[in-house]
Amino acid sequence: MLPKTNFTPPFTLTRASHVSLGVTDLEASRDFYRDTIGLVVTEETDNAIYLRGLEESAHHSLVLERSDEAKAHRVGLRVRTDDDIVAAERHFKAAGIEHERVEKHEQGPTLQFTDAVGTHMELTSSMSLVERKMQNFDEFVAGAPQRLDHYQCVTYDVQAATDFWTALGMRISEYTAKDGTDELWGTWMEVKGNTHDLVFTNGRGPRLHHFAYTVPDATALLHAADVAGATGFGQEIDRGPGRHGISNALFLYLRDPDQHRIELFTTHYQFIDLEEVPIRWDVSNPKRAQLWGMPASNRWFFEASEFPGETVNEPLLKANPETLEQFLGVH
């Protein structure tokens, strides 16, 4: 069932903001995201490295945290003001949702919580400002990622995840459903006016499938693939280059040294006007994921980053997507 957006939510979300990852070799991960992806290193400490895209003025959009295990620590969203953090605390307390106010480096008031399907989330209302580098064209290396745009999470219950987030003000721009029905298999939800900030797709979860940065154009996407090949990460191109049906973006997916997945893509169309209706895709339609080319591999469909301490549950809806391995075996 397709839920309706709550246009008077208890607090105001504004955009996808930052993601924190546990990595087992901090220096190797820094080198990958700086040299193969092209992110800017804002700051390094003994146990964490803070990175951002070239056009970002916030202190960080990616935090690499030294860890014994490669896990997805937190998926971060921004809220509009400090008052929204207070309102979120009030809402979560009333709803019985576990939450905690924490101090985070170079962030304003920050609230951590777990959503209805076990996704580890973090809200903040501000960050320290740093120099934008969007006109430092001499520093555009690899894919020249500009800004963090969205996340895709895998969940065992897409309906529950979608109900939770639309109640907090997110709008569905596109969705996949069982053929001929509105049984939800994937939802693309936004608050900032393009097609998505947060995506949930059916599978073993909760897990983080990927986080995504925009790149300037298709040439940057191809250059990122060339750089990955030159730096020894060619085999870690997980999918693409290709073009999605959902969102209409050109894309390239890569895996980092700990197998966390990042997407580079050429951004989305606008989804702002309230009379817009979500685009529906049959789950059997392969064009939803890729308009041309072959399907993704087993690892793209079935591998993702777990959250610390969360049990990974089997999906309520049993899926058998056609993978690259199946496609080649048949054809």
N, C-alpha and C positions, 0 to 999 in steps of 0.2 A: 504494500500500500504506500502511495506517495504522500508523505506528510506535508503539511503546510508550514511555511515559515512564520515564526513569531516576530512580527514587526515592532513589538514593544518588549524586547528581551530585558532581563534583569540587569544586564550590563552590556557595554558596547564593544564588540570586537571590531578591529580595523584591518588586520592583515596577518598573513603568515610572517613570522619574524625571525626565528632563530631555532637551530637544532643543536643538541649536544650529543656527542658520540663517545663511547668508551673505546679506546684504541690501545692495542698491546705494544706498539712501537711508535711512540709519539713523534720522533724525528722522521721516521719513514712516512708516516701519515702526513706530516707537515709538508714534506718534499713532494708528495703526490698531489696534494690539493694546491700547492703553490706552483709547481713546475709543470705538471701534466694537465691540471684543470685550469689554472691561471688565477686563482683567488689571491687576494692581498692579505698578507700577514699583518694584523694590527698590533698584536702583542704576544710575547712568549713568557711563560713562567716555567718553573720546574715541572709542574704537573698539568699544565694546560696551554693550549695555543688557540688564539682568537683570530678568526679570519672573516673577510667580508668581500662582497663584490665591488667592482670598480666604481659603480655609481652610488654606492651606499654611503650614507653619512653616519649611520649607527655604528657603534664600536665593533659589533660582531653580528654575523648571521650564522656562523658555524663555530662551534666550540669543540675542540678535540681534547678529551680528558684521559690522562694516563690511567690504564686499568688492566687488571689481570684477565678480564674477559672482554671480548668485542661485543658490546651491547649498544642498543639505542637508548640513551639515557632520558632525553626529554624532547618533545616536540613543542616549539614555542609559538605563541600568538601574541600580538599586541592588543591592548585595550586603549581606549582614547585618553583617559585621565587616571590620576591616582584614585579618584572617587570610584571609578569602575572596579578597581581592585577591592575596595571596601565592599562594594555592592556584590561582587562575585563571592567574597567570603560569606556575606550574609545569605546569599542564595544557596551556596553549597551547604552551609550549616543547616538551613531549613529543609533542604532536600536530602540530608543524610549522606552527602558525598564527601569522602575523605579528602582533606586539603591541608596545606601548611604554608604559612608565610615564611619565606627564606630570604637570606641575603645573598645576592649574586654579584659577581665582579662587574663593575661598570654598568649595572642595571639599577633602575629605580625600583619602586615597590614591586615585588615578585611573589606570585602565588603558584604553588604546585598542587596538582590534583590528578586523579585518575578518572577517566570518563566511564561511560556505562559499559564499555566493552574492554576495559583494561588498558587503554592507551595512556601512556605517561605524558601528561601535558604540563605546560608552564605558561602563565600569563605574566606580562610585564607592561608597565605603562610608559616607560622611558628608558633610554640608554644615553651614555656619554656620546658626544658628537666628535667625529673625526673628519679629516679632509676627504671630500669626494675626489675620485680620480678619473671621472668619466671623460675628461679632456686630456688626460695624460696618455696620449695615444702611444707614446714610446713604451709604456708599461703594459700594453695590451698583448699578453702572451697566451699561448695555447688557445683555449676557447674564449678568452676574455669575458668571463661571466660578469654580468652587470648587477644582478640583484637576486636574492632568494624570492621565489614565487609561490611554491606550494609543496605539499607533502602528499604521499599516497601511503595509506596504512592498510594492512590486511586484517580482516576481522572475521570471526566465526558467525557474526550476526549483523549483517548490513542494515537490516531494518532498525534494530535497537540503536546502532551508532547514528543512523540518520535521524531518528526521532530525537535523540539527545541533542544533536548539534543544530537542527532546525529550530528547536525550542529556544536555543541561545542566539537565534537571529541569522543563521546561515541559510542561503538560498541555493536550491538545486538548479544547476544550469543544464546538466545532462545526466542521464542515468541509463544503466543496462538492466534489463528485466527478462525473466523467462518469457519465451516467445508467446505473444498474444495475451500477456498478463502484465500487472504491475508488481509482480513478486521481485523484490529488489535484489540484484546481484552486484551492483556497484553504483555509487552516487558521487557526483562531482559537485562540491559545494563551495560557495564563495561569499565573501563579505566586501571585497575591495573593488569589484566592478569588472573583473574578467572571469573566465570560466571556473577557476577553482583556486581556493586556498588549502582545502582539505578534502581528500578523497578516501573513501572506504570501498574496498573490493572484497569479494567473497574468498575465503580461504582459511588456512590454519592461523589463528591469531589469539591475542594481539601481537602484531609485528609491524615494524616500519619497512615498507617496501622500498621507498626512495624519497629523497628530497631533491628539489629542482631549482636550477638557476637559469635565468634568461641569458642568451648570447645575442650579439648585435645582428647577426644575419647568418644565412646558410653557409657562407664561406668560413665563418668562425667555427661553425659546427664541424665542417670537414677538416679544418686545420686542427681542431682538438683531436680528431681521430688520428691524423698524421702524427701529432705530437705524442699521443699515447703509444703509437707504434714505435716511435723513435726512442722513447724513454723506457721501453720494456713492458708497457701495459697494453699492448695491442690485443693480447688474448683476454684482457679484462673488459673489452668492449662487450657489453652484455646484450645489447640490442641496438639495431640501427646502423647507419642513419636510415630514417624512415619518416613517414608522415602519419600522425594519428588521425583517425576519423573523429573521435571525441576530441574536441578543442581545436583541431585543424592545424596543430603545430608540427614542424619538423623537429626530430628528436634524436638524441644519442644517449645511451645509458652506459655507464662505466662502473666498475667495482674497485674499491680502494684496497690497500694491502690487507685489511681485515674483512673484506668482502661486504662492507657497507656499500649501498648503491646510490649513485648520484646521477641525475638527469641534467643534460644541457639541452635547451630547446629555444625555439625562435618566437616565443610568447603566443598569446591567445587573442581571440576577438573580444570585444566588449560585451558585457552582460550587466547592464546598469538599469535600464528602464523597467519599471515594475510590471508593465503589461507583457513582458517577455515570458514565454512559457518554456519549461525544460524540454530539451531534445531527448527523445526516447530511442534506445537501440535494443533490438533483440539480442539476447546473449549469444545466439547462434551466428550472428553476423560478424565475420572476421574483420570487416572494414572498420568496426568500432575502434579496434586497437591499431590497425595499420591499413592505410588505403592502398598501398602497393608493397610488393615484396612478400617474402615468406614469413610465416609465423615465428614467434619468439621461441627460445629454447626452453627446455625443462627448468633450467635454473632461474630464468627470468620469471616464469610462472610460479615456481614453488619455493624459492629461497628468499629469505628476508631477515632483517635484524630483529632479534628478540629484545624485550624490555626486561631489566633486572627484576627477578623475583616474581614474574608473572607466568602463570601456567598457560601454555599454548594449547588452545582448545580446537578440536575438530570442527569444521564448519557445519552449520545446520543444513545448508544446501550443498549437496554433493556435486562437485564440478569435475569435468573431464575435458579441459580445453585442448584443442589440437595444438601440439607443440611442433617445433622444427623437426625434432627427431621422428615424430609420427608422420609428418608431412613427407619427409625424405624417404621413409620406409614404404609409404604407400605409392609415392610417385617415382 
